[in-house]
Amino acid sequence: MDREPEELQFLGSFGIYKEACKIIFSWRKIFTQITIALIIPLTFIFLAHIEISEILFSNILHNQMALHHTQIDSPKYNKITDHISSEWTTYWLFKITYFIFLIVLSLLSTSAIVYTIACIYTAKEVTFRKVMSVVPKVWKRLMVTFLVSFLIIFVYNIVAILTIISVILLILNSKYADGILLLLIIIYLIGLLYISIVWHLASIVSVLEDVYGVQAMIKSKNLINGKMGVAIFIFLKLNIAFTIIQEAFERLVAHGESLGMGNRVGYGILFFLLLFILILFGLVVQTVIYFVCKSYHHENIDKSLLADHLEVYLGEYVPLKEKDLQLEQVYV
């Protein structure tokens, strides 16, 4: 990062994008290596999951339709029923395996990108081998933060569903029912977006500070205050871009039989390229947002101390302690 820490607080969304692009292009060798090792496999698994899930589910639907035209309790009926049960088992085992690999690669990619940018920020020498040696140690901290975030989102969804159902039962015959339901859905989506933003920033906190899990979420919530508008704008755009790529892949590749194999392969390659670029850019952007938030709250990070804590000492990764991140409060 060429900017001084105190200058980062003035960056808006465009400035954050520009800073992220500058970091990627200035250090394209290390980011290319990380992309090949982690982000490309992550992208492949995500898109392959969509295609394979579609094939497995189509087979299940086909057999269920055949079951409706088969005499109950006949040998053929029992055979199809057993086949459907086996297919459902395969389907859910595939989903679980996919989810595990997705989470692992996502957290490893986040660890690698954040650690790399921290080294760049402190002008430390950074190599791919060094990054990959540190990443497994950082990943454990990220996993704890992820599990806490997952639990929060799970509880939030349960409470939201129960609340919406209760309200619907109370206002079922009201002429304002549709408007109230729409308002509740909007409030729910805003809350979900807020939790997601706090979680993503908490991932950065877990790598660079001596807190993780619940403490990282609390720290993230405090950091995001004052820059919430910029964060919402950026995360919304990134999520919209991600959704467009996902939906386009499903329509043109997974469900694109009428387009022909050649066109489907071409679209698949295109969406693959767009998605791994978006993932890399998004991870760099959220790391830049962390430094912007730190600057906004006048929490200057001592680069020499950050560099010391990023060192691998006797094979152990030493995270930056919160007291080192706030050695100096600068008030303007």
KEVEX-496391 format. One record per residue (C-alpha): residue in one letter; x, y, z. Coordinates in steps of 0.25 Angstrom, whole numbers, padded with zeros to 4 digits, always signed. Last residue first. Layout:
% KEVEX-496391
AXYZ...
END
This chain:
% KEVEX-496391
V-0033+0060+0058Y-0030+0050+0068V-0018+0040+0067Q-0019+0028+0076E-0005+0021+0077L-0002+0007+0081Q-0015+0002+0076L-0011-0010+0067D-0001-0014+0077K-0012-0015+0088E-0020-0024+0079K-0009-0034+0078L-0004-0037+0064P-0004-0052+0062V+0008-0061+0064Y+0010-0072+0054E+0018-0083+0060G+0029-0090+0053L+0040-0086+0062Y+0035-0071+0060V+0028-0069+0047E+0028-0054+0045L+0015-0047+0044H+0016-0042+0058D+0029-0035+0056A+0023-0028+0043L+0011-0023+0051L+0021-0017+0061S+0029-0010+0050K+0017-0005+0043D+0011+0001+0056I-0004+0001+0053N-0011+0014+0055E-0025+0013+0061H-0031+0026+0057H-0045+0021+0056Y-0045+0024+0041S-0031+0018+0039K-0035+0004+0045C-0048+0005+0036V-0039+0007+0024F-0029-0004+0028Y-0041-0014+0029I-0047-0009+0016V-0034-0012+0009T-0036-0026+0014Q-0050-0027+0009V-0045-0022-0005V-0034-0032-0006L-0044-0043-0003G-0054-0038-0013F-0043-0036-0024L-0039-0051-0023I-0053-0056-0023L-0057-0047-0035I-0045-0052-0043F-0049-0066-0039L-0063-0064-0044L-0061-0057-0057L-0051-0067-0062F-0061-0079-0058F-0072-0071-0064L-0065-0070-0078I-0060-0085-0077G-0074-0090-0075Y-0080-0081-0086G-0070-0087-0096V-0073-0101-0091R-0088-0098-0092N-0086-0093-0106G-0079-0105-0111M-0089-0115-0104G-0101-0109-0111L-0110-0098-0107S-0122-0106-0104E-0115-0113-0093G-0113-0100-0086H-0119-0104-0072A-0105-0106-0065V-0098-0097-0075L-0106-0085-0079R-0117-0084-0068E-0108-0089-0056F-0096-0081-0061A-0104-0069-0063E-0110-0070-0049Q-0096-0072-0043I-0090-0061-0050I-0102-0051-0047T-0101-0055-0032F-0086-0052-0031A-0088-0039-0038I-0100-0035-0028N-0091-0040-0016L-0080-0031-0020K-0089-0019-0023L-0096-0021-0009F-0083-0023-0002I-0077-0010-0008F-0090-0002-0005I-0091-0008+0009A-0077-0005+0013V-0077+0009+0008G-0090+0012+0016M-0085+0005+0028K-0072+0013+0029G-0075+0020+0042N-0077+0007+0050I-0070-0004+0043L-0059-0005+0053N-0069-0007+0065K-0076-0018+0058S-0062-0025+0054K-0057-0024+0069I-0070-0031+0073M-0069-0041+0063A-0054-0044+0066Q-0058-0045+0081V-0069-0056+0077G-0059-0064+0069Y-0045-0058+0068V-0036-0049+0075D-0021-0046+0075E-0021-0038+0062L-0017-0039+0048V-0024-0053+0044S-0036-0052+0052V-0038-0037+0049I-0039-0041+0034S-0049-0052+0037A-0057-0042+0046L-0058-0033+0034H-0065-0044+0026W-0074-0047+0038V-0078-0032+0040I-0082-0031+0026S-0090-0044+0026I-0097-0039+0039Y-0101-0026+0033L-0106-0033+0020L-0115-0042+0028G-0121-0031+0036I-0124-0023+0023L-0130-0036+0017Y-0139-0038+0030I-0143-0023+0030I-0147-0024+0015I-0155-0037+0018L-0162-0031+0029L-0166-0019+0021L-0171-0028+0010L-0180-0036+0020I-0185-0023+0025G-0189-0018+0011D-0196-0031+0008A-0204-0032+0021Y-0209-0017+0020K-0223-0022+0016S-0223-0030+0029N-0228-0045+0028L-0215-0052+0031I-0210-0041+0041L-0208-0049+0053L-0204-0062+0046I-0195-0054+0037V-0188-0048+0049S-0185-0061+0055I-0180-0067+0043I-0171-0055+0041T-0166-0056+0055L-0163-0071+0054I-0156-0069+0041A-0147-0058+0047V-0144-0065+0060I-0139-0077+0052N-0132-0069+0042Y-0124-0061+0053V-0121-0074+0060F-0115-0080+0048I-0108-0066+0045I-0102-0066+0059L-0097-0080+0058F-0091-0078+0045S-0083-0066+0050V-0078-0074+0062L-0074-0085+0053F-0067-0076+0043T-0059-0069+0055V-0055-0083+0060M-0051-0087+0046L-0043-0074+0044R-0034-0077+0056K-0031-0090+0050W-0028-0084+0037V-0017-0076+0042K-0008-0088+0045P-0011-0094+0032V-0008-0081+0025V+0006-0079+0031S+0014-0089+0022M+0006-0085+0010V+0010-0071+0011K+0024-0074+0013R+0025-0083+0001F+0017-0072-0008T+0028-0062-0004V+0026-0049+0004E+0038-0040+0008K+0032-0030+0017A+0028-0016+0013T+0018-0015+0025Y+0006-0013+0016I+0011-0024+0006C+0013-0034+0018A-0002-0030+0023I-0006-0032+0008T+0000-0046+0008Y-0006-0050+0021V-0020-0045+0017I-0019-0052+0003A-0014-0066+0009S-0024-0066+0021T-0036-0063+0012S-0032-0074+0002L-0030-0084+0013L-0044-0080+0019S-0051-0081+0005L-0043-0094+0002V-0048-0101+0015I-0062-0096+0014L-0064-0100+0000F-0057-0114+0003I-0067-0116+0014F-0079-0112+0007Y-0076-0120-0005T-0075-0133+0004I-0088-0130+0010K-0095-0127-0003F-0089-0140-0009L-0094-0148+0003W-0107-0142+0001Y-0108-0146-0014T-0103-0160-0012T-0113-0162-0001W-0124-0157-0010E-0119-0166-0021S-0119-0178-0012S-0133-0175-0007I-0138-0173-0022H-0132-0187-0026D-0139-0194-0014T-0152-0188-0019I-0149-0191-0033K-0147-0206-0029N-0159-0206-0021Y-0168-0201-0032K-0161-0211-0042P-0164-0223-0032S-0179-0218-0031D-0183-0212-0018I-0190-0200-0025Q-0192-0201-0040T-0182-0192-0047H-0186-0179-0054H-0184-0170-0042L-0170-0177-0040A-0166-0173-0054M-0168-0159-0050Q-0160-0161-0037N-0149-0167-0046H-0148-0155-0054L-0148-0146-0043I-0136-0153-0036N-0128-0153-0049S-0130-0138-0050F-0126-0136-0036L-0113-0143-0039I-0110-0136-0052E-0113-0122-0046S-0105-0125-0034I-0093-0129-0043E-0094-0116-0051I-0096-0107-0038H-0085-0114-0031A-0075-0113-0043L-0077-0097-0042F-0073-0097-0027I-0062-0107-0028F-0056-0100-0040T-0056-0087-0033L-0050-0092-0020P-0039-0100-0029I-0036-0086-0036I-0036-0079-0023L-0026-0088-0015A-0013-0092-0023I-0015-0084-0036T-0020-0072-0029I-0009-0072-0018Q+0001-0073-0029T-0005-0062-0037F-0006-0053-0025I+0009-0055-0022K+0013-0051-0037R+0003-0040-0038W+0009-0032-0027S+0007-0018-0033F-0005-0023-0041I-0013-0028-0029I-0009-0016-0020K-0013-0006-0030C-0026-0013-0033A-0029-0013-0018E-0025+0002-0016K-0034+0006-0028Y-0046-0002-0023I-0044+0005-0009G-0043+0018-0016F-0056+0016-0023S-0063+0011-0011G-0059+0023-0003L-0045+0025+0003F-0043+0036+0013Q-0040+0027+0025L-0028+0022+0017E-0020+0035+0018E-0016+0033+0032P-0010+0020+0029E+0000+0026+0018R-0003+0022+0004D+0006+0013-0004M+0000+0000+0000
END
